[in-house]
Amino acid sequence: LLKAKFIVFGKEISISVEIIAKTYVINLCNLLLFKVDNVIKKLKNQLPSNQMNTMVSSMDQFQVLLQEQRQFRPFGVLLSKFDFEGKEMQVYKISEGNEAFNKYLARVQTLALWYIEGAEYTDNDDSRWNHYFVYEAIKRPDDIGYRYILAGYSSVVNFYCHPFMVRTRIAQFLVLPQYRGKGNGSRFLQSIYNDLISRKEVKDVTVEDPSDKFMFMRDFIDCRNCAQLIEFSADNLKKGFSIEMKEAAQKKLKINPRQARRVYEILRLMKTDVRNEQELKDYRIDVKRRLEQPFKKSERDWNRLKRALNDEEMATVIANQTNIEKKIDTLRKLYDSLILDYKIVIDRLKIFTDLS
């Protein structure tokens, strides 16, 4: 007879295991001290309040709804198709919704609550929103149409940009787990890019609070696309970041200036001979010069600080600003962290493209 005691959330749990003729009998004591969560109630609290009928409590009811879903057809217009392990994936765009679509979108966005930190429902009455969906399209046995399985979605919102343009922000982007790790996210994002690039009113594209994984995917796509531009050729990369690079990335690919600079740094590192000390030094100085910008204060900044701070506070700011060793150490850490991120993107570019 084996016995053990554990403390879980401040409560003592006794476990005894008795082995009888190779049969394991486990007795758990004190488990009744824990209050069982009402999972159904917690789930209902997250569902759209006007669609509670979509949650059923029996398998029979679920089967009825499942049969209805077999007749589902995607909303919006078909943008593109791509292949995934021999399966056909289709991307749809919805610019104008209706009551049926709004209900569907609300149900889909409940998935984001599980995977996107801080995810919220979008305002479906706001015309600035556009939505993209990617589905696995399975041909029916009778060869009449498709059966569609949701693989992911993205919601983007347009902001006014003077004088007659918009800046598009990717607010939500989700690929469901069973479709991850196979390049579906990159292909889906590229499909969205292709649509935005074709729209003359779009100035550039930004992303709202991207996760690390999304950043790597975005960097990969932007680097792959920019590498096709003459402005980002190996010879031009060695000359440093230029106005021509910024304008080409923005006008031809809708890449915003900050992201264009990041793409330049990744591609230049990729083309840098790390065994050549001078090449590597030139690259390091170029990147650190950009990283150093937030540490520099203009005369106007200093005048504002003088008006806002007392003598003691001002002395502290000056001391921190002039602490060269601390500044150098901070820059070194920022640079090293950045290079690690860049190398992840470069490795992907070498594996999945013909860039080298």
C-alpha positions in Angstrom: 0.0 0.0 0.0 1.5 3.3 -1.1 0.4 6.6 0.5 1.1 10.2 -0.3 -0.1 13.6 0.6 -0.1 16.8 -1.5 -1.0 20.4 -0.8 -3.1 21.8 -3.7 -4.4 25.4 -3.5 -3.9 25.3 0.2 -5.9 22.1 0.7 -4.4 18.7 1.7 -5.1 15.8 -0.6 -4.4 12.2 0.5 -3.8 9.6 -2.2 -3.5 5.8 -1.5 -2.6 3.3 -4.1 -3.3 -0.4 -3.3 -1.9 -3.0 -5.7 -3.9 -6.2 -5.8 -3.0 -8.9 -8.3 -1.6 -6.3 -10.7 -4.8 -4.2 -10.4 -4.3 -0.6 -9.3 -6.9 0.8 -6.9 -6.6 4.5 -6.3 -8.5 6.1 -3.4 -8.6 9.9 -3.4 -9.6 11.5 -0.2 -10.6 15.1 0.5 -11.4 15.8 -3.2 -14.9 16.8 -2.2 -13.4 19.8 -0.5 -13.0 21.3 -4.0 -16.0 23.0 -5.6 -16.5 21.9 -9.2 -16.8 24.7 -11.7 -20.0 25.0 -13.8 -18.2 24.8 -17.1 -21.4 25.2 -19.2 -22.3 28.4 -17.4 -18.8 29.8 -17.9 -19.0 29.0 -21.6 -22.4 30.6 -22.0 -21.1 33.8 -20.5 -18.7 34.1 -23.4 -21.2 33.3 -26.2 -23.1 36.1 -28.1 -26.2 36.8 -25.9 -28.5 36.7 -28.9 -27.3 33.3 -30.1 -27.7 31.1 -27.1 -29.6 28.6 -29.2 -26.3 27.6 -30.9 -25.2 25.9 -27.7 -26.9 22.5 -27.2 -26.7 20.1 -24.3 -27.4 16.8 -26.1 -25.7 14.8 -28.8 -29.0 14.5 -30.7 -29.4 18.3 -30.9 -25.8 18.6 -31.9 -26.3 16.1 -34.8 -29.3 18.2 -36.0 -27.2 21.4 -36.1 -24.3 19.5 -37.7 -26.6 18.3 -40.6 -27.7 21.9 -41.1 -24.0 23.0 -41.3 -23.4 20.7 -44.3 -25.4 23.2 -46.4 -23.2 26.1 -45.4 -21.8 28.3 -48.1 -19.1 31.0 -47.3 -20.2 34.6 -47.2 -18.5 37.2 -49.4 -16.5 36.8 -52.6 -13.8 34.2 -53.4 -10.4 36.0 -53.4 -8.0 33.1 -54.0 -7.2 29.5 -53.6 -4.1 27.6 -52.5 -3.0 24.0 -51.9 -2.4 22.4 -48.5 -1.1 18.9 -48.5 -3.3 18.1 -51.5 -6.3 19.9 -50.0 -7.9 22.9 -51.6 -8.0 26.1 -49.4 -10.2 29.0 -50.4 -10.0 32.6 -49.1 -13.1 34.8 -49.0 -13.5 38.5 -48.3 -16.6 40.2 -46.8 -16.8 44.0 -47.1 -20.6 44.5 -46.4 -22.3 42.3 -43.9 -25.9 41.5 -43.1 -27.8 40.0 -40.2 -26.9 36.4 -41.1 -23.2 37.2 -41.5 -23.0 39.3 -38.4 -24.3 36.3 -36.4 -21.8 34.0 -38.1 -18.9 36.4 -37.4 -19.9 36.6 -33.7 -19.8 32.8 -33.4 -16.4 32.6 -35.2 -14.9 35.3 -33.0 -15.7 33.3 -29.9 -12.8 31.1 -31.0 -10.5 34.1 -30.8 -11.2 34.3 -27.1 -9.4 31.0 -26.6 -6.3 31.9 -28.7 -5.9 35.7 -28.9 -5.1 37.5 -25.6 -7.4 40.5 -25.1 -9.6 39.6 -28.1 -12.9 41.4 -28.4 -15.9 41.2 -30.7 -15.8 43.7 -33.6 -18.4 46.3 -34.2 -20.3 44.9 -37.1 -22.2 48.1 -37.7 -19.0 50.0 -38.4 -18.4 50.1 -42.2 -14.6 50.5 -41.7 -14.3 46.8 -41.0 -13.5 44.1 -43.6 -13.2 40.4 -42.8 -11.3 37.5 -44.5 -12.0 33.8 -44.0 -10.0 30.8 -45.1 -11.7 27.4 -45.5 -10.7 23.9 -46.5 -13.0 23.1 -49.4 -13.9 19.4 -49.8 -15.6 18.3 -52.9 -18.9 16.5 -52.2 -19.2 12.8 -53.2 -21.9 13.7 -55.8 -19.4 16.2 -57.3 -21.9 19.0 -56.8 -20.3 21.8 -54.9 -18.1 21.8 -51.8 -18.3 21.2 -48.0 -16.5 24.0 -46.2 -14.4 23.6 -43.0 -13.3 26.8 -41.3 -9.5 27.1 -41.1 -9.1 30.7 -39.9 -10.2 34.3 -40.2 -8.8 37.8 -40.0 -10.5 41.1 -39.3 -9.0 44.4 -40.5 -10.1 48.0 -39.9 -9.5 51.1 -42.0 -8.4 54.5 -40.6 -8.5 57.8 -42.4 -5.2 59.0 -43.9 -5.0 62.5 -45.4 -6.1 63.4 -47.9 -8.1 60.6 -49.6 -6.5 57.4 -48.4 -6.8 54.8 -45.6 -4.4 53.0 -43.4 -5.4 49.4 -42.8 -4.8 47.7 -39.5 -4.9 44.0 -39.0 -6.8 43.7 -35.7 -7.3 39.9 -35.5 -5.7 37.0 -37.3 -6.4 33.4 -36.3 -5.5 30.1 -37.9 -7.0 27.1 -36.1 -4.6 24.7 -34.5 -5.1 21.8 -37.0 -4.0 24.1 -39.9 -0.9 25.5 -38.3 2.7 24.7 -38.9 2.1 24.0 -42.6 2.4 27.4 -44.1 -1.3 28.1 -44.2 -0.9 31.2 -42.1 1.7 32.7 -44.5 -0.5 31.9 -47.5 -3.6 33.3 -45.9 -1.8 36.5 -44.9 -0.3 36.8 -48.4 -3.8 36.5 -49.9 -4.9 39.4 -47.6 -1.8 41.4 -48.7 -2.6 40.8 -52.4 -6.1 42.2 -51.9 -4.8 45.3 -50.0 -2.0 45.9 -52.5 -4.6 46.0 -55.3 -6.6 48.8 -53.6 -5.3 52.3 -54.5 -6.9 53.9 -51.5 -4.8 51.9 -49.1 -1.7 53.8 -47.9 0.0 51.0 -45.9 -0.8 48.2 -43.5 -0.1 47.9 -39.7 -0.8 45.2 -37.2 -2.4 45.6 -33.7 -0.3 44.1 -30.9 1.2 41.2 -32.9 2.4 38.1 -31.1 5.9 36.9 -31.7 4.7 34.1 -34.0 2.8 36.6 -36.1 5.7 38.9 -36.2 8.0 36.2 -37.6 5.4 35.2 -40.2 4.9 38.8 -41.2 8.7 39.4 -41.4 9.1 36.3 -43.6 6.4 37.4 -46.1 7.6 41.1 -46.2 11.2 40.0 -46.7 10.3 37.6 -49.4 8.3 40.2 -51.2 10.8 43.1 -50.8 13.6 40.8 -52.0 12.0 40.9 -55.4 12.3 44.7 -55.6 15.4 46.3 -57.2 15.6 48.8 -54.3 16.4 45.9 -52.0 19.1 44.3 -54.1 22.3 43.2 -52.4 24.2 46.2 -53.7 21.6 48.6 -52.5 21.3 46.9 -49.1 25.0 47.5 -48.4 24.6 51.3 -49.0 22.1 51.6 -46.1 18.4 52.2 -45.7 17.2 54.7 -48.3 14.2 56.8 -49.2 13.9 54.7 -52.3 13.5 51.6 -50.2 10.9 53.2 -47.9 8.8 54.5 -50.9 9.1 51.3 -52.9 7.9 49.2 -50.0 5.0 51.5 -49.2 3.8 52.1 -52.8 4.3 48.6 -54.2 3.7 46.4 -51.2 1.8 48.7 -48.7 4.5 48.1 -46.1 4.7 50.9 -43.5 8.0 52.8 -43.1 8.9 51.2 -39.7 8.3 47.7 -41.0 10.3 48.6 -44.2 13.3 49.5 -42.1 13.0 46.2 -40.2 12.8 44.3 -43.5 15.9 46.1 -44.7 17.9 45.1 -41.6 16.9 41.5 -41.9 17.8 41.3 -45.6 21.0 43.1 -45.1 22.0 40.7 -42.3 21.2 37.9 -44.6 23.5 39.3 -47.3 26.3 40.2 -44.8 29.4 37.9 -44.6 29.6 37.4 -40.9 33.1 36.1 -41.3 34.1 39.6 -42.6 34.7 41.7 -39.5 34.4 45.0 -41.4 31.1 44.0 -43.0 29.7 42.8 -39.7 30.9 46.0 -37.9 29.3 48.2 -40.5 26.0 46.4 -40.1 26.2 46.6 -36.3 26.8 50.3 -36.3 24.0 50.9 -38.7 21.5 49.0 -36.6 22.7 50.5 -33.3 22.4 54.0 -34.8 18.7 53.4 -35.2 18.3 51.8 -31.8 20.1 54.8 -30.2 17.5 57.3 -31.5 15.1 57.0 -28.5 18.0 57.8 -26.2 18.7 61.1 -27.9 16.9 64.3 -26.9 16.5 67.4 -29.0 16.9 70.9 -27.6 13.1 71.2 -27.6 12.9 68.0 -25.5 15.3 69.4 -22.9 13.4 72.7 -22.7 10.2 70.9 -22.1 11.8 68.8 -19.3 13.2 72.0 -17.6 9.7 73.4 -17.5 8.1 70.2 -16.2 10.7 69.0 -13.7 12.2 70.5 -10.5 15.9 70.7 -10.0 16.3 67.3 -8.3 14.2 65.5 -10.9 16.1 67.2 -13.7 19.4 66.1 -12.2 18.2 62.5 -12.2 17.3 62.7 -15.8 20.6 64.2 -16.8 22.5 61.5 -14.8 20.6 58.7 -16.5 21.1 60.3 -19.9 24.9 60.7 -19.4 25.4 57.2 -17.9 27.4 56.0 -20.9 28.1 52.5 -19.6 24.4 51.8 -18.9 23.5 53.1 -22.3 26.0 50.9 -24.1 24.9 47.9 -22.1 21.2 48.6 -23.0 22.1 49.0 -26.7 24.0 45.7 -26.7 21.1 43.8 -25.2 18.7 45.3 -27.6 20.9 44.5 -30.6 21.6 40.9 -29.5 17.9 40.3 -29.0 17.1 41.7 -32.4 19.7 39.6 -34.1 18.2 36.4 -32.6 14.8 37.3 -34.0 16.3 38.2 -37.4 18.1 34.9 -37.6 14.8 33.0 -37.1 13.4 34.8 -40.1 16.5 34.3 -42.2 16.5 30.6 -41.5 13.0 30.4 -42.8 13.8 32.4 -45.9 16.7 30.0 -46.7 14.5 26.9 -46.2 11.3 28.0 -47.9 12.5 30.4 -50.6 15.3 30.5 -53.2 16.9 33.5 -51.4 20.4 33.0 -49.9 
